[in-house]
Amino acid sequence: MRVLMGRDPTPTRAEYDALVDALWDGDPLMDALLEGIEQRGRARGRQEFEQALERGLATVERPSPELRALFAVVDHEPSWLDWRRVRDGVRFMHRAGVNAGLVLRDFALMGGYLLTGFNHTLVLTGALEKGAGRRLAETSKWWVDCTEPEGLRRFGPGFKSCLRVRLVHAMVRRAVPRNPEWDNLEWGVPVNQTDMLATYLAFGPVMLAGLRALGIPVLPRDSRGVMHVWKYAAWLMGVEPRWLVDDERAGLVLLYQTMMTQSRPDWTTRALGRALSEEPLERRFPWGERYPRLHELLRRLLYHQHLSNSRLFLTRKQMRSLGLPDNVVPWYPLLTAGPRAALHLRSLAAPWRRRRLERLGRREQVAMVRAMFGEREQSVTRGEHIPGAGAAPTPVR
């Protein structure tokens, strides 16, 4: 661990106390805006938020103080933002193609269910009823929006998706503590700073480590670029500046330390893990009715492919905790690592090959999201599924 992370990752007492305290920290700017929306009328408040997001705050007639406060921050780029690094990161993620999605799904998302505090938030907001397929599709849509060329610019799709999801997180913080099953003393505030930190780091250092394991070379320039993309996206999502890091190793250390604030895996770990693993068995391809046997065979193949990916990254004990079979062999990543590495190494030698791989990889990613949504509209969540999202808040500390 010291070699991988560059230091002993065990937190000092001060580091640990800061992460535990952050379990009770939400997002003051967006939480205040949601409170203002509820007071002014939900329909009107959401319309003003959407108008400011889509066309700028100046187009809103008499905006609320809370709306002005939020956009006074997000409309001004932080001094550390470097668009050249953002472009480097986006291009690398395009080259990764569907492999980025495999790592995020089978490693980051599946492994994230071992962190139980966030699990209970998901369950109490109807995640199991909503279905793993839809949750995965909406998360993938947000990821694709953020990794569009110029997608994180002020009026880009990634910028707008980040602010919409940030508002949904505030809705969760408002609604979930009213549920008698929520335990503030055990899990802190729903979607707290520690939860958001762990989620943000999954898209940076976790994805980079996973892509290396799949055979994709990651140059220092690629690593810096990817970390910078998600640093800015996390800032837009309301993660406090003190938790934002530029260095991949520093991110791994911080992620390791956040895991030490979590309870042991419980029934939610198994429920969410099994639901995600069985998502391929629920897919419906447009040609399925014409070729039912081939359709079922493909779904079974995808199910075992994703399990084999997870087994590459997770121990037998972790697989059991997630409700997954622990006798799985990581056959898919092992069989494909060699050809994948050769393809990406060749692209490094010739700029035209690199650009071609970027175009092909991006087409794969967009097609993957389109297939996940099927005939449904492609959009990130607007919080419609959250029970009691409009109810009065309960003090959480």
Secondary structure, DSSP 8 states (H G I E B T S, - for coil): -HHHHSS--S--HHHHHHHHHGGG---HHHHHHHHHHHHH-HHHHHHHHHHHHHH-GGGSSS--HHHHHHHHHHTS--TT--HHHHHHHHHHHHHHTHHHHHHIIIIIIHHHTT-HHHHHHHHHTTHHHH-HHHHHHHHHHHHHHHTSTTTTSTTSHHHHHHHHHHHHHHHHHHHGGGSTT--HHHH-STT-HHHHHHHHHIIIIIHHHHHHHTT----HHHHHHHHHHHHHHHHHTT--GGG--S-HHHHHHHHHHHHTTS----HHHHHHHHHHHTGGGG---TTTTTSHHHHHHHHHHHHHHHHHHHHHHS-HHHHHHTT--S----HHHHHHHHHHHHHHHHHHH-HHHHHHHHHHHHHHHHHHHHHHHTTS------STT-TTTTS------
